[in-house]
Each structure stands twice: as C-alpha cells, then as structure tokens.
Amino acid sequence: MCEALSTAVAGLSPGRSLKVLAPAAAFRIAIDDIGVPRLSPATAAPGPDDDVLLIDTTPEEADALRRLRAAHPDAPVLIANGADLDELLAQAVAAVPIRHAHGLLAARVDPATGQIRLTSRVLFEACSRQGDVATLTVHSEAEHDLVFAVITSDGATPVLLSAWSAPMRPGPHRVTARLRGPGDVEFLSPTGLVPDQRSVAELMDAIPAALGPVEPVHLICAIEVSGPAARVATRLDCAEKVIRTAQRRLPLPGTLRVGLLAYGGHRFDRHGVIVTDRQGRREDVIVTDWLASPQEALASLGWLGAADLGYPRAAQIEDMLATVVHRLDAARRPQRTTLLVIGDRPPHPPALNREVAPCPRGHDWQRLLSDLERRPHVTLAAVRDQPGSPGGAAWARLGATALKPLDTVDPHALGVQLGLIAPTLRRLPVPLVDEPA
C-alpha cells in the first residue's frame, strides 16, 4: 500500500494536490514550489484540482467508507489493514523520488586572486530515492564553525532545505549524507552537527569577497638526517610543524605542494677517499617526495630517521642544492617555491682546502646557491641547530629570507615570514571546494 501511495504522490503535477480520505481522517498532499511533497491535514472538501484517494482502514468503519465511495465513485481505494494512517502517509511521502537535485552550499576560491564565488556540490541527483547515500570531500580554511547547508532549486535561485553546523578544524573533511526523503537529508559525517537557523541570505552576507592571495606554493624541505637521533628527531619535528601550519592555512588541494629531501654526511677513509658500499655507491640525497600533497609528505616524513654522522665538518648541502636545481630546471614552468633547509653542518667546498674536505662530486655550493638566488620565484630559508657555529656565511645565504635557531623556531611566524600563510580577512562559513562547478 505504501508503494501505491508513493506512486500516486509522484504522479502529482504542480498545482494539483492529493486528498487522502479515510472514514475518520482527511489529509492533503501537495507539491510545493521546489518539488517537495508536503503532507498536512485536509481542512476543506476536495476541489476540481484535487486527486482523491480513499483509504479502507478497518471493517468497523465500512458504513463510513461506503458514503465516501458514493461521494467519490471514481476514486481508487487502498486497504490499510489497521495500519497507523499518519505513519503510513509519512512513509509514503518519504519514499517518493526527489524531483530536483539536492546539493551542499559551498564556495570556491580563485587561487590567484583569492576571490570567492558561491557554488554548490550535488549530493543527490533528481530521481534519487530514500536511503541513497552520497559522499564528497570539502575543506575548511580555518578553525571555526562550518555550516553544512542543503539546498535545491528548479531555477537560478537556491532554496534552503536545512542547515547544520559544527566546529571544524582546517583542512579536508569527508562528508557523508543519506537521503531520508524529499527535502530531508541526514548527515552521517561529520558528527556533532546541530541545527543552524541562518537563512541563505544570512549565509551569503557572511561570506567575504576574498580570503586574500592564495597563490600555489611549492615548499621544499631539505633535512639533515645524520647525527644524534634526538637532534635529527627535532629537525624532522620542525619540518612536520611547518608543513602542518602551511596546510592549515592553504587547505585547497594543489595550493600547497611539498618536496621532501633528506641529506647526510659524506664518508671518507683516513686517506681522504670517499667510502662506498659493496655495490660501489656513494651516499646520495634521498628525495622521498617532490610535488606531493601535504598528507603524502607527512607520511613520508614518518619513515625518516637518524643516519651515521659521517664526515663531521660538513654535510651534503651542495649535493642537495644540485638536486633541487636539477629538478627545478626540469619543471615545465616555474612556480612560487620556498626552499627550507633544516640542519647544522656547512656544505663541502668544491675543491680541497685546509679545513674541510671537498665535495667528492665536485659540486660548488656557491654557484648552485647563486643560481637559486637569481630565480625571482624562489625563496630561501633555513633553520639551523646552532646559528653561531662555523660555516655561518653559507647558512646566512641558505637563510637569506629567514634564518632561525632550531630549538626556538616558531613555525607559524616562520610561515608568515615566508608567505606560506595566506591572510584570512573574514571567516568563511561554508565549506570550500576546489574542482570546477
């Protein structure tokens, strides 16, 4: 019977209503302006624009049913078999396929200008049915209450069906929703949502014109991983905090790309000859990621650990710089890049001097740094264990924009100084989406 009722409701055309008459009750089901069926008690007799459906509730009301059939001889009769009529009708209305798509109100940000445009993402297409489940990924640009507003429309103007909000951390969030019926969407995740009473107009008024410039940036973290385990762990922790800080303020996918390089120390024998392994290989700079998402880079960071100190007076900074220059040269087009070096020992010189052994590959760190310094889209920064240690001239150039001591560095302040953190003019109340509408 519920299916027959749903079929009758689904067949209603705009402007018509269905009068459901039983011996002891009368109901009206009408399709509103956005295609959602609305159930209410009937307060008047059926008119010329009404369809009529009779309900046979119980045998005890047979006489009343005969009178209804006499008044509406063409109306179909459904047998209720004693079912609760209010519940039966509510179930029938909920089982009707939706006429217009139900979507989530969202916003897009122009990566170059920071301009915000209101948009939506479809949760349920037209003809979706009760019980259908939808998932999508959205983003929050800051830590604040985020509104999950369900809208529909049969034209250009969106109509708010429901709105829910909850505190959200910056970054991506997985949204899972279930269709309970026309105009009725339940959020399974995120959890902790509470009703939000704002209208679409109020939400639109709360949306800023722009979030500030969010030009995509390539953050390259080069970390010295040789030395005492506790010191290497502190360097890795510094890199993690910088990446997470930038990720929180640049949450859109593709806005922040991360390169992760690990370098250590060359190993020489007592005659000054480079030591190789059994396969004849020298220690190489490890590139775990280059244009990775922050999540991918953070996962790779967790696999890095301390290596042997090797040669004590210098590290493979010159090899690392050669790797960075080579990979930047191979890029199809330049983009805003920040090279953040985290370590302590200075680079090897290209040729022998009285204090430090030369780079076994002959790399010239000064020439490589000059190459990077000439690139207008590259920013150089460094975090050093002991900024006053020998080799300060090299580290001053590595940290041309910012040179910070490892034990007291503030990741947020460093991110601001390097332009990794985009300013937020006003909080954005609706989720961000990155793909075109």
Solvent accessible surface area in square Angstrom, and as a share of the most:
residue,aa,sasa,rsa
1,M,68,0.31
2,C,38,0.22
3,E,140,0.63
4,A,46,0.35
5,L,0,0.00
6,S,10,0.07
7,T,92,0.53
8,A,35,0.27
9,V,0,0.00
10,A,44,0.34
11,G,64,0.61
12,L,5,0.02
13,S,50,0.32
14,P,111,0.70
15,G,71,0.69
16,R,80,0.29
17,S,2,0.01
18,L,6,0.03
19,K,10,0.04
20,V,0,0.00
21,L,13,0.07
22,A,8,0.06
23,P,32,0.20
24,A,86,0.67
25,A,40,0.31
26,A,38,0.30
27,F,20,0.08
28,R,99,0.36
29,I,0,0.00
30,A,17,0.13
31,I,16,0.08
32,D,43,0.22
33,D,132,0.68
34,I,18,0.09
35,G,7,0.07
36,V,4,0.02
37,P,7,0.04
38,R,123,0.45
39,L,64,0.32
40,S,46,0.30
41,P,99,0.62
42,A,21,0.17
43,T,136,0.79
44,A,71,0.55
45,A,85,0.66
46,P,37,0.23
47,G,32,0.31
48,P,132,0.83
49,D,86,0.44
50,D,29,0.15
51,D,55,0.29
52,V,26,0.15
53,L,8,0.04
54,L,1,0.00
55,I,0,0.00
56,D,33,0.17
57,T,23,0.13
58,T,45,0.26
59,P,116,0.73
60,E,149,0.67
61,E,53,0.24
62,A,39,0.30
63,D,79,0.41
64,A,23,0.18
65,L,14,0.07
66,R,145,0.53
67,R,160,0.58
68,L,37,0.18
69,R,130,0.47
70,A,83,0.64
71,A,68,0.53
72,H,43,0.19
73,P,104,0.65
74,D,139,0.72
75,A,17,0.13
76,P,78,0.49
77,V,41,0.23
78,L,32,0.16
79,I,90,0.46
80,A,6,0.05
81,N,130,0.67
82,G,52,0.50
83,A,47,0.36
84,D,85,0.44
85,L,18,0.09
86,D,87,0.45
87,E,98,0.44
88,L,19,0.10
89,L,0,0.00
90,A,53,0.41
91,Q,86,0.38
92,A,0,0.00
93,V,19,0.11
94,A,22,0.17
95,A,27,0.21
96,V,3,0.02
97,P,29,0.18
98,I,3,0.01
99,R,70,0.26
100,H,55,0.25
101,A,35,0.27
102,H,4,0.02
103,G,6,0.06
104,L,0,0.00
105,L,2,0.01
106,A,0,0.00
107,A,0,0.00
108,R,60,0.22
109,V,8,0.04
110,D,63,0.32
111,P,63,0.40
112,A,75,0.58
113,T,75,0.44
114,G,0,0.00
115,Q,96,0.42
116,I,26,0.13
117,R,120,0.44
118,L,51,0.25
119,T,16,0.09
120,S,42,0.27
121,R,27,0.10
122,V,78,0.45
123,L,13,0.06
124,F,6,0.03
125,E,111,0.50
126,A,47,0.36
127,C,100,0.60
128,S,18,0.12
129,R,132,0.48
130,Q,91,0.41
131,G,43,0.41
132,D,59,0.30
133,V,85,0.49
134,A,17,0.13
135,T,70,0.41
136,L,27,0.13
137,T,55,0.32
138,V,0,0.00
139,H,5,0.02
140,S,1,0.01
141,E,8,0.03
142,A,16,0.12
143,E,99,0.44
144,H,18,0.08
145,D,78,0.40
146,L,0,0.00
147,V,0,0.00
148,F,0,0.00
149,A,0,0.00
150,V,1,0.00
151,I,13,0.07
152,T,5,0.03
153,S,36,0.23
154,D,91,0.47
155,G,55,0.53
156,A,108,0.83
157,T,101,0.59
158,P,44,0.28
159,V,56,0.32
160,L,50,0.25
161,L,34,0.17
162,S,29,0.19
163,A,8,0.06
164,W,78,0.27
165,S,10,0.07
166,A,6,0.05
167,P,104,0.66
168,M,16,0.07
169,R,150,0.55
170,P,23,0.15
171,G,2,0.02
172,P,58,0.36
173,H,34,0.15
174,R,142,0.52
175,V,0,0.00
176,T,25,0.15
177,A,0,0.00
178,R,89,0.33
179,L,1,0.00
180,R,123,0.45
181,G,3,0.02
182,P,14,0.09
183,G,16,0.15
184,D,61,0.32
185,V,5,0.03
186,E,54,0.24
187,F,28,0.11
188,L,66,0.33
189,S,32,0.21
190,P,20,0.13
191,T,111,0.65
192,G,61,0.59
193,L,32,0.16
194,V,87,0.50
195,P,82,0.52
196,D,22,0.11
197,Q,161,0.71
198,R,79,0.29
199,S,48,0.31
200,V,22,0.13
201,A,63,0.49
202,E,90,0.41
203,L,0,0.00
204,M,96,0.43
205,D,109,0.57
206,A,30,0.23
207,I,26,0.13
208,P,5,0.03
209,A,79,0.61
210,A,14,0.11
211,L,10,0.05
212,G,8,0.07
213,P,85,0.54
214,V,15,0.09
215,E,85,0.38
216,P,46,0.29
217,V,0,0.00
218,H,4,0.02
219,L,0,0.00
220,I,0,0.00
221,C,0,0.00
222,A,0,0.00
223,I,0,0.00
224,E,2,0.01
225,V,12,0.07
226,S,1,0.01
227,G,12,0.11
228,P,93,0.59
229,A,71,0.55
230,A,81,0.63
231,R,66,0.24
232,V,1,0.01
233,A,56,0.43
234,T,52,0.30
235,R,9,0.03
236,L,22,0.11
237,D,59,0.30
238,C,7,0.04
239,A,0,0.00
240,E,56,0.25
241,K,102,0.43
242,V,2,0.01
243,I,0,0.00
244,R,103,0.37
245,T,9,0.05
246,A,1,0.01
247,Q,26,0.12
248,R,89,0.32
249,R,60,0.22
250,L,5,0.02
251,P,18,0.11
252,L,17,0.09
253,P,74,0.47
254,G,32,0.31
255,T,8,0.05
256,L,3,0.01
257,R,81,0.30
258,V,0,0.00
259,G,0,0.00
260,L,0,0.00
261,L,0,0.00
262,A,2,0.01
263,Y,1,0.00
264,G,10,0.10
265,G,7,0.07
266,H,0,0.00
267,R,98,0.36
268,F,42,0.18
269,D,59,0.31
270,R,216,0.79
271,H,132,0.59
272,G,49,0.47
273,V,87,0.50
274,I,26,0.13
275,V,52,0.30
276,T,55,0.32
277,D,55,0.29
278,R,236,0.86
279,Q,128,0.57
280,G,49,0.47
281,R,149,0.54
282,R,91,0.33
283,E,43,0.19
284,D,88,0.46
285,V,22,0.13
286,I,93,0.47
287,V,42,0.24
288,T,53,0.31
289,D,20,0.10
290,W,38,0.13
291,L,90,0.45
292,A,9,0.07
293,S,25,0.16
294,P,14,0.09
295,Q,88,0.39
296,E,97,0.43
297,A,0,0.00
298,L,22,0.11
299,A,63,0.49
300,S,23,0.15
301,L,11,0.05
302,G,68,0.65
303,W,223,0.78
304,L,30,0.15
305,G,43,0.42
306,A,52,0.41
307,A,51,0.40
308,D,110,0.57
309,L,79,0.40
310,G,27,0.26
311,Y,37,0.14
312,P,83,0.52
313,R,141,0.51
314,A,0,0.00
315,A,0,0.00
316,Q,2,0.01
317,I,1,0.00
318,E,0,0.00
319,D,6,0.03
320,M,0,0.00
321,L,0,0.00
322,A,18,0.14
323,T,31,0.18
324,V,1,0.00
325,V,15,0.09
326,H,127,0.57
327,R,86,0.31
328,L,22,0.11
329,D,91,0.47
330,A,76,0.59
331,A,52,0.40
332,R,247,0.90
333,R,196,0.71
334,P,98,0.62
335,Q,67,0.30
336,R,56,0.21
337,T,1,0.01
338,T,2,0.01
339,L,1,0.00
340,L,0,0.00
341,V,1,0.00
342,I,0,0.00
343,G,0,0.00
344,D,28,0.15
345,R,19,0.07
346,P,22,0.14
347,P,9,0.05
348,H,0,0.00
349,P,21,0.13
350,P,54,0.34
351,A,66,0.51
352,L,142,0.71
353,N,71,0.36
354,R,240,0.88
355,E,125,0.56
356,V,25,0.15
357,A,19,0.15
358,P,38,0.24
359,C,5,0.03
360,P,36,0.22
361,R,84,0.31
362,G,44,0.42
363,H,46,0.21
364,D,40,0.21
365,W,31,0.11
366,Q,91,0.41
367,R,139,0.51
368,L,8,0.04
369,L,0,0.00
370,S,33,0.21
371,D,33,0.17
372,L,0,0.00
373,E,79,0.35
374,R,173,0.63
375,R,40,0.15
376,P,135,0.85
377,H,48,0.21
378,V,19,0.11
379,T,35,0.20
380,L,8,0.04
381,A,0,0.00
382,A,0,0.00
383,V,0,0.00
384,R,2,0.01
385,D,11,0.06
386,Q,96,0.43
387,P,55,0.35
388,G,81,0.78
389,S,29,0.19
390,P,116,0.73
391,G,28,0.27
392,G,32,0.30
393,A,82,0.63
394,A,5,0.04
395,W,1,0.00
396,A,55,0.43
397,R,67,0.24
398,L,1,0.00
399,G,7,0.06
400,A,70,0.54
401,T,58,0.34
402,A,4,0.03
403,L,61,0.30
404,K,59,0.25
405,P,52,0.32
406,L,7,0.03
407,D,92,0.48
408,T,105,0.61
409,V,26,0.15
410,D,76,0.39
411,P,26,0.16
412,H,91,0.41
413,A,52,0.41
414,L,1,0.00
415,G,3,0.02
416,V,83,0.48
417,Q,89,0.40
418,L,9,0.05
419,G,36,0.35
420,L,0,0.00
421,I,17,0.09
422,A,10,0.08
423,P,72,0.45
424,T,44,0.26
425,L,122,0.61
426,R,118,0.43
427,R,152,0.55
428,L,0,0.00
429,P,10,0.06
430,V,1,0.01
431,P,0,0.00
432,L,3,0.01
433,V,1,0.01
434,D,56,0.29
435,E,78,0.35
436,P,102,0.64
437,A,93,0.72
